[in-house]
Amino acid sequence: MSTEERFDAIVVGAGPAGSVAAYCLAKAGLEVLLVERGNAPGSKNMTGGRLYGHSLEKVIPGFWEEAPVERRIVNETITFLTGESAVSLDVKSKQFAQAPSFTVLRSEFDSWLAGKAEEAGAMLACGVRVDELLRQEGKVMGIRSDEDEMLADVVIAADGVNSILAQKADIRGELPAKHVATGVKEVIELPRQVIEDRFHLTEQTGAAQLFVGECTRGMQGGGFLYTNHESISLGLVITAEEFADAEERIVDLVEEFKMHPLIQPLIEGGQVVEYSAHLVPEGGLNMMPSLCHDGLLIVGDAAGLVLNTGYMVRGMDLAIASGEAAANAVIAAKAGGDFSKQGLSSYQTALENSFVLQDMKTYAKAPKFMENHRIFGNYPGLMEEMMVSLFSVNGNSAQPVRKSMLTSIKRHGGFMQLAKDAWKGMRAV
C-alpha cells in the first residue's frame, strides 16, 4: 500500500467491534480498510466464548442461521468451589430463547464476521501491524505500517484492551494492573454425544458455568466453562494486580482447576487442542478513555467496554454495539463533511442513549465490590457448610435450620459482616 491510497475510514482490529464497524460502513457505500495484526481474523482474539446475540441480531438479523456459532445457551450455572466440594445455583429454561446467547470459538466466528465485512465491500488486510497514527495539525489522518502510509478521513481503533492506537494518540497510558485481569483458556476436545450426555443437552443447546472460590485460591477472579459442539472451553480469569505478587502460576492453577472433583468428570477423556492467554479489561467506567477525537474513534475492548458483575461477563455484545454506533457516526460525519471531534460526537451520544453506557453506569460499582476478598475466600466455604448441614442426617438431634445457619455464619465472619457485604453487593448490581 502507498500514500496514494485513501479511504473514508480505516478500522484497526478485526474483532467483533472492528468487523461490525467495517461491515456497516461498507454497506453504506464508504471505502473501508479493515486492518488485522494477526494472520487471520480471530487468530489473536481470546474470550471464554460467550456471545449475547441481541446487538448482532440488530445488525445482521438471524445471524445465527449462517454464523459459526457453537451452541445456544439454555443452562446457566453459578458454582461456589472449595477444595473438594461445590455448591451450585443451576437454571435451565426455555425462556432463555427469548434473548438468545451462544457459545462461539473466536477463530471461526471472527473470521466469518470479517468475511461479512468483505462481502459488503470492505478491504481486509491481515498481518498488518500499525506502528503509528498519521496526524496533521492535531487531526488523525491515517496510519503507518512499516514504510506504508494509508490515509483516511477517520480511523476507528478496535485494537483491543492494550490499544496501541489509544496510547499513540496520548489518550491513555499503560493500564493500571487493577483495571485488567489475566485470562487463560483451554479448548478441550470431546465427542459431541459425550458433551450432550454429561451436560444433559440436546444437539444444539449448550451450558454456561461460572465458578468462584478455590479455583483462584481466593484471589479476585473466577473460572468459566462453556460447551461447544465438540469441545469445552475451560479457563480462569484473575485480576492482574492480585496475581502480580502471587507465588502460584496461573497455568498451575488451571491444572488444579481441571482436577477438581466437580470438573474432572466433565472433561475426562478430553484432549487439549488449544491454549490461549489474554488481558481482560475489568475496570468499567474507571478505565474508559475519551472515545471521540478529531479523526479518531475508540471502540470495543480498546474503550474498556466489558462488564463483569460476578454472575455474568459481557464484552462482545457491547463491542458490537459500539462498532455499529461508530460506523453510524462516520456516515453522518461524511454527509456533513466534518470529521472533527464535534463532527463525530454522535458516536458518544449514541452510546449514552443505548444500553452500552447505560449498563456500564448501572454496574459502575461492580468492579469495586469485586475487590472484596470474602467473596472468593470466605463465602464459598460458608455456602458449603450451610448446604452440608441442611442436607445431612447423622443420628444426632436435629437443630432448627435457623440455628445451624447462624452458627455457620458466625464461623465465617459474622452476621453483620455478611449483611454489609450483601447490601454492598445489591447496590453494586
C-alpha positions in Angstrom: 0.0 0.0 0.0 1.2 3.5 -0.7 0.3 7.1 0.2 -1.8 7.4 -2.9 -4.4 5.1 -1.3 -7.1 6.9 0.6 -10.1 5.6 2.4 -13.2 7.0 4.0 -12.3 5.0 7.1 -9.6 2.7 8.4 -10.6 0.2 11.1 -7.8 -1.3 13.1 -8.6 -4.7 14.5 -10.9 -7.4 13.0 -12.6 -8.4 16.2 -16.4 -8.1 16.7 -16.3 -4.3 17.1 -14.0 -3.6 14.2 -15.6 -6.0 11.8 -19.1 -4.7 12.6 -17.9 -1.2 12.1 -16.4 -2.1 8.7 -19.5 -4.0 7.7 -21.8 -1.1 8.4 -19.6 1.4 6.7 -19.2 -0.7 3.6 -22.9 -1.4 3.4 -23.4 2.4 3.4 -21.1 2.6 0.4 -18.0 4.0 2.1 -14.5 3.0 1.2 -13.2 1.0 4.1 -9.9 -0.7 5.0 -10.1 -3.3 7.8 -6.6 -4.0 9.2 -5.8 -7.0 11.3 -2.5 -7.7 13.0 -2.9 -11.4 13.1 -2.5 -13.7 10.2 -6.3 -14.1 10.1 -9.3 -12.5 12.0 -9.6 -14.2 15.4 -6.1 -15.6 15.4 -5.1 -13.3 18.3 -8.5 -13.0 19.9 -9.5 -14.9 23.0 -12.5 -14.9 25.3 -14.3 -17.6 27.1 -16.5 -17.6 24.1 -20.0 -16.3 25.1 -21.9 -14.1 22.8 -25.2 -12.4 23.9 -26.9 -12.2 20.5 -29.1 -9.1 20.7 -26.7 -6.5 19.3 -25.5 -8.5 16.3 -29.1 -9.5 15.6 -29.8 -5.8 15.1 -27.0 -5.5 12.6 -27.5 -8.9 10.9 -31.0 -10.3 11.6 -31.0 -14.0 12.2 -27.2 -14.2 12.1 -27.1 -17.5 13.9 -28.6 -19.2 10.9 -25.3 -18.7 9.0 -22.7 -17.8 11.6 -20.4 -20.5 13.0 -22.0 -20.3 16.5 -21.5 -23.4 18.6 -24.4 -23.9 20.9 -27.4 -21.8 22.1 -27.2 -21.5 25.9 -30.2 -22.9 27.8 -28.5 -23.8 31.1 -26.9 -21.2 33.4 -24.9 -22.2 36.5 -23.0 -20.3 39.2 -20.8 -22.5 41.4 -19.0 -21.9 44.7 -16.0 -24.1 45.0 -14.0 -25.3 48.0 -11.1 -27.7 47.7 -13.3 -30.8 47.4 -16.9 -29.6 47.2 -19.2 -27.4 45.1 -22.4 -25.6 45.7 -24.3 -24.5 42.6 -27.2 -22.4 41.5 -28.5 -24.0 38.3 -31.1 -22.5 36.0 -32.4 -24.3 32.9 -35.2 -22.6 31.0 -36.7 -22.4 27.5 -37.2 -18.7 28.3 -33.6 -18.0 27.6 -34.6 -18.4 23.9 -36.3 -15.0 24.1 -32.9 -13.4 24.3 -30.6 -16.0 22.8 -26.9 -16.2 23.6 -24.4 -18.6 22.1 -21.0 -20.1 22.7 -18.5 -19.3 20.0 -14.9 -20.2 19.0 -13.4 -16.8 18.2 -11.1 -18.0 15.4 -14.1 -19.2 13.4 -16.6 -16.6 14.5 -14.3 -13.6 13.9 -13.3 -14.9 10.5 -16.9 -15.2 9.5 -17.7 -11.7 10.7 -14.8 -10.2 8.9 -15.9 -12.1 5.9 -19.3 -10.4 6.1 -17.5 -7.0 6.0 -15.6 -8.1 2.9 -18.8 -9.2 1.2 -20.2 -5.8 1.9 -17.2 -4.2 0.2 -14.6 -3.6 2.9 -11.0 -4.4 2.1 -9.4 -6.8 4.6 -5.7 -6.7 5.2 -4.2 -9.3 7.6 -0.7 -9.5 9.0 -0.5 -5.7 9.2 0.9 -4.1 12.3 0.1 -0.4 12.8 3.1 1.4 14.0 1.6 4.9 14.5 -1.1 7.3 13.7 -0.6 9.9 11.0 -1.7 13.4 12.0 -2.0 16.8 10.5 -2.5 19.8 12.8 -3.6 17.5 15.6 -6.2 15.6 13.5 -5.7 11.9 12.8 -5.3 11.4 9.0 -4.5 7.7 8.7 -2.0 5.1 9.9 1.6 4.0 9.2 2.6 0.4 9.0 6.3 -0.1 8.5 7.1 2.1 5.4 3.5 2.2 4.2 1.2 5.1 4.9 -2.6 4.7 4.5 -4.8 7.8 4.6 -8.4 8.1 5.8 -10.9 10.7 7.0 -11.4 8.6 10.1 -9.5 5.9 12.0 -11.5 3.5 14.2 -9.4 1.9 16.9 -10.7 -1.6 17.6 -7.3 -3.0 18.6 -8.1 -4.5 21.9 -7.5 -3.9 25.6 -3.8 -2.9 25.1 -4.8 -0.4 22.4 -1.6 0.8 20.8 -3.6 3.5 19.0 -5.0 4.9 22.2 -1.5 5.1 23.6 -0.1 6.6 20.4 -2.8 9.3 20.5 -1.9 10.1 24.1 -5.5 9.2 25.1 -4.2 6.9 27.8 -1.0 5.4 29.1 -0.3 1.9 30.4 -3.3 0.4 32.1 -3.2 0.0 35.9 -3.0 -3.6 37.0 -6.2 -3.3 39.0 -8.1 -2.5 35.8 -7.2 -5.7 33.9 -7.3 -9.4 34.5 -5.3 -12.2 33.1 -7.5 -14.8 31.3 -6.3 -18.3 30.4 -8.4 -20.7 28.3 -8.1 -24.2 27.1 -10.3 -25.8 24.4 -10.7 -29.4 25.3 -12.0 -31.7 22.5 -14.7 -34.2 23.3 -17.2 -36.1 21.1 -20.5 -34.3 20.6 -22.5 -37.1 22.2 -20.3 -37.2 25.3 -20.8 -33.5 25.9 -24.6 -33.7 25.5 -24.8 -36.7 27.8 -22.6 -35.1 30.5 -24.4 -31.8 30.5 -27.9 -33.1 29.7 -28.1 -31.2 26.4 -29.7 -31.7 23.0 -28.0 -31.4 19.7 -28.0 -27.6 19.5 -28.3 -26.5 23.1 -25.5 -25.6 25.4 -24.5 -24.8 29.0 -22.5 -22.0 30.6 -21.0 -22.1 34.1 -19.1 -19.6 36.2 -17.0 -20.6 39.3 -15.8 -18.7 42.3 -13.6 -19.7 45.2 -10.9 -22.3 45.4 -10.2 -22.2 41.6 -8.4 -18.9 42.1 -7.1 -19.7 45.6 -9.3 -17.0 47.0 -7.9 -14.3 44.7 -10.2 -11.9 42.9 -11.4 -13.7 39.8 -13.1 -16.9 38.8 -13.4 -19.8 36.4 -15.6 -20.5 33.4 -16.8 -23.4 31.3 -18.7 -23.2 28.1 -19.9 -26.2 25.9 -19.2 -26.1 22.2 -20.3 -28.6 19.5 -17.4 -30.9 20.1 -15.3 -29.2 22.7 -15.4 -27.5 26.1 -13.9 -24.0 26.7 -12.5 -24.0 30.2 -10.4 -21.4 31.9 -9.6 -18.9 34.7 -9.6 -15.1 34.9 -7.6 -13.5 37.7 -7.1 -9.8 38.4 -3.6 -8.8 37.3 -2.9 -6.7 40.4 -3.5 -9.7 42.7 -1.6 -12.1 40.6 1.5 -10.0 40.3 2.6 -10.9 43.9 1.2 -14.4 44.0 3.5 -17.4 44.2 1.3 -19.6 42.0 1.5 -19.6 38.3 -1.8 -19.3 36.5 -1.0 -22.3 34.3 -0.7 -24.4 37.5 -4.0 -23.1 38.8 -5.7 -24.2 35.6 -4.3 -27.7 36.0 -5.6 -27.8 39.6 -8.9 -26.5 38.4 -9.2 -29.3 35.9 -8.5 -31.9 38.6 -11.3 -30.6 41.0 -13.8 -33.4 41.7 -16.6 -31.3 40.0 -14.6 -30.6 36.9 -12.6 -33.7 36.2 -15.5 -35.9 35.3 -16.8 -33.3 32.9 -13.6 -33.2 30.9 -12.5 -36.8 31.4 -11.1 -38.3 28.1 -10.8 -34.9 26.5 -7.8 -33.6 24.6 -6.5 -30.1 24.8 -6.4 -28.7 21.3 -6.0 -25.0 22.0 -4.4 -22.9 24.8 -4.5 -19.1 24.9 -4.0 -16.2 27.3 -5.2 -12.7 27.1 -5.7 -9.5 29.2 -9.3 -8.7 30.0 -10.5 -5.1 30.7 -12.4 -5.1 34.0 -12.1 -1.5 35.3 -15.5 -0.5 33.9 -16.1 3.3 33.6 -12.9 3.9 35.7 -10.7 2.7 32.8 -12.7 4.1 29.9 -10.7 6.6 27.8 -12.2 9.5 25.9 -13.9 7.8 23.0 -14.2 10.6 20.4 -11.4 12.7 18.9 -10.5 14.6 15.7 -10.5 11.8 13.1 -10.4 9.0 15.7 -13.0 6.8 17.5 -12.3 4.2 20.1 -14.5 1.0 20.2 -14.8 -2.4 21.9 -12.1 -3.6 24.4 -10.0 -0.6 23.4 -12.7 1.5 25.0 -12.9 -0.7 28.1 -16.4 -1.9 27.2 -16.5 -5.1 29.3 -18.9 -5.8 32.2 -18.1 -8.3 35.0 -20.9 -8.4 37.6 -19.7 -11.6 39.2 -22.6 -13.7 37.8 -22.3 -12.5 34.2 -19.4 -11.5 32.0 -20.2 -9.4 28.9 -17.9 -8.0 26.2 -18.8 -8.9 22.7 -22.4 -7.5 22.7 -21.0 -4.2 23.9 -18.2 -4.3 21.4 -20.6 -5.0 18.5 -23.0 -2.2 19.5 -20.0 0.3 19.8 -18.8 -0.8 16.3 -22.3 -0.1 14.8 -22.5 3.3 16.6 -19.1 4.3 15.4 -20.0 3.4 11.8 -23.2 5.5 12.0 -21.2 8.4 13.4 -18.7 8.2 10.5 -21.6 8.0 8.0 -23.1 11.1 9.5 -19.8 12.9 9.5 -19.2 12.2 5.9 -22.6 13.5 5.0 -21.7 16.7 6.9 -18.1 16.9 5.7 -16.9 17.2 9.2 -14.6 14.6 10.8 -13.6 16.7 13.8 -14.4 15.6 17.3 -17.6 17.6 17.1 -18.5 16.2 13.8 -18.0 12.6 15.2 -19.7 13.3 18.5 -22.9 11.5 17.6 -20.9 8.3 18.5 -20.7 9.3 22.1 -24.3 10.4 22.1 -25.4 7.1 20.6 -23.6 5.1 23.3 -25.0 7.2 26.1 -28.5 6.7 24.7 -28.1 2.9 24.2 -27.7 0.0 26.6 -23.9 0.3 26.3 -23.1 3.2 28.5 -26.3 2.8 30.4 -25.4 -0.7 31.5 -21.8 0.4 32.2 -23.2 3.1 34.5 -25.7 0.7 36.2 -22.9 -1.6 37.1 -20.3 1.1 37.8 -19.8 -0.1 41.4 -19.3 -3.8 40.5 -15.5 -3.6 39.9 -15.0 -2.1 43.4 -17.3 -4.6 45.0 -15.5 -7.5 43.4 -12.3 -6.4 45.3 -13.9 -7.9 48.4 -11.8 -11.0 49.2 -14.5 -12.6 51.3 -16.4 -13.3 48.1 -13.6 -15.6 46.9 -12.2 -16.8 50.2 -14.9 -17.0 52.9 -18.2 -17.3 51.3 -17.6 -20.5 49.2 -16.8 -22.3 52.4 -19.8 -20.8 54.1 -22.1 -22.0 51.3 -20.6 -25.5 51.6 -21.0 -25.7 55.3 -24.6 -24.4 55.3 -25.7 -26.8 52.5 -24.0 -29.8 54.0 -25.6 -29.0 57.4 -29.0 -28.6 55.7 -28.9 -32.0 53.9 -27.1 -34.1 56.4 -28.7 -36.7 58.8 -26.3 -38.2 61.3 -28.4 -39.6 64.1 -27.9 -36.6 66.4 -30.8 -34.5 67.4 -31.6 -32.0 64.7 -31.1 -28.3 65.2 -33.5 -25.7 63.8 -32.3 -24.6 60.4 -32.0 -21.0 61.5 -29.7 -22.0 64.4 -27.4 -24.1 62.2 -27.3 -21.4 59.6 -26.4 -18.7 62.2 -23.7 -21.0 63.6 -22.1 -21.3 60.2 -22.4 -17.6 59.5 -20.6 -16.8 62.8 -17.7 -19.1 61.9 -17.3 -17.2 58.6 -17.2 -13.6 59.6 -20.5 -13.0 61.4 -24.0 -11.9 60.5 -23.3 -8.2 60.4 -20.4 -8.6 58.0 -22.5 -10.8 55.8 -25.3 -8.3 55.8 -23.0 -5.5 55.0 -21.5 -7.4 52.0 -24.9 -8.5 50.8 -26.1 -4.8 50.9 -23.0 -3.6 49.0 -23.5 -6.4 46.5 -27.1 -5.5 45.9 -26.1 -1.8 45.4 -23.3 -2.8 43.0 -25.5 -4.8 40.7 
